[in-house]
């Protein structure tokens, strides 16, 4: 029971961190959602043998890890104009 309670506390403490990295928007009419590739931090995969470099990557990349990768400039423009973004984002 204690282990379950600790895990629930861990999840609760991570919820604000995870929600701050989520990309939320309202889908514009006729918009192709597959043109949004995602948050840089969620697109990067680090192999187990390179995990020792994860902190260095995080420090070097900084806030750029929260940039949103999109297919093209038109996708970014559509989202900026009609997407009702929930927070300020940088598209790349």
C-alpha positions as CSV (number, residue, x, y, z in Angstrom):
1,X,0.0,0.0,0.0
2,X,2.8,2.4,0.8
3,X,4.4,1.7,-2.6
4,X,1.2,2.5,-4.4
5,X,0.7,5.7,-2.4
6,X,4.3,6.8,-3.2
7,X,3.7,6.1,-6.9
8,X,0.5,8.2,-6.8
9,X,2.4,11.0,-5.2
10,X,5.1,10.8,-7.8
11,X,2.5,11.0,-10.6
12,X,0.7,13.9,-8.9
13,X,4.0,15.8,-8.7
14,X,4.8,15.2,-12.4
15,X,1.4,16.4,-13.7
16,X,2.2,20.1,-13.6
17,X,5.5,19.4,-15.3
18,X,3.9,17.4,-18.1
19,X,1.0,19.8,-18.6
20,X,3.5,22.7,-19.1
21,X,5.1,20.9,-22.0
22,X,1.8,19.9,-23.7
23,X,0.9,21.6,-26.9
24,X,-2.8,22.5,-26.9
25,X,-4.7,24.2,-29.7
26,X,-8.1,24.2,-31.3
27,X,-8.1,22.5,-34.7
28,X,-8.9,25.0,-37.5
29,X,-11.5,24.0,-40.1
30,X,-9.9,21.7,-42.8
31,X,-6.6,21.5,-40.9
32,X,-4.4,18.4,-41.3
33,X,-3.3,17.6,-37.7
34,X,-0.6,15.2,-39.1
35,X,1.3,18.4,-40.2
36,X,2.2,18.8,-36.5
37,X,5.1,16.6,-35.7
38,X,5.3,17.4,-32.0
39,X,7.3,18.9,-29.2
40,X,11.1,18.6,-29.7
41,X,11.6,17.0,-26.3
42,X,9.1,14.2,-27.2
43,X,10.7,13.6,-30.6
44,X,14.2,13.1,-29.3
45,X,15.2,9.5,-28.4
46,X,18.3,8.8,-26.5
47,X,19.7,5.3,-26.7
48,X,20.7,3.6,-23.4
49,X,24.4,3.8,-24.1
50,X,24.1,7.6,-24.5
51,X,22.0,8.4,-21.4
52,X,25.0,9.8,-19.7
53,X,24.8,12.8,-22.1
54,X,21.1,13.5,-21.5
55,X,21.7,16.3,-18.9
56,X,24.2,17.9,-21.2
57,X,21.7,17.9,-24.1
58,X,19.0,19.3,-21.8
59,X,21.3,22.1,-20.6
60,X,22.5,22.9,-24.1
61,X,19.1,22.9,-25.7
62,X,17.3,24.7,-22.9
63,X,13.9,26.1,-23.7
64,X,14.3,25.0,-27.3
65,X,13.2,21.5,-26.2
66,X,9.7,22.9,-25.9
67,X,9.6,24.2,-29.6
68,X,6.9,22.6,-31.7
69,X,8.0,20.9,-35.0
70,X,5.6,21.4,-37.9
71,X,5.7,20.3,-41.5
72,X,6.0,23.8,-43.0
73,X,5.5,27.6,-42.6
74,X,1.9,27.4,-43.7
75,X,1.1,25.0,-40.8
76,X,2.7,27.3,-38.3
77,X,0.9,30.4,-39.8
78,X,-2.5,28.6,-39.7
79,X,-2.0,27.6,-36.1
80,X,-0.9,31.1,-35.1
81,X,-3.9,32.7,-36.9
82,X,-6.7,30.2,-36.1
83,X,-5.4,27.7,-33.6
84,X,-6.3,29.5,-30.4
85,X,-3.0,28.4,-28.8
86,X,-3.1,27.8,-25.0
87,X,0.4,29.3,-24.5
88,X,3.1,31.0,-26.4
89,X,5.0,28.6,-28.6
90,X,7.9,28.7,-31.1
91,X,7.4,26.7,-34.3
92,X,10.3,25.1,-36.2
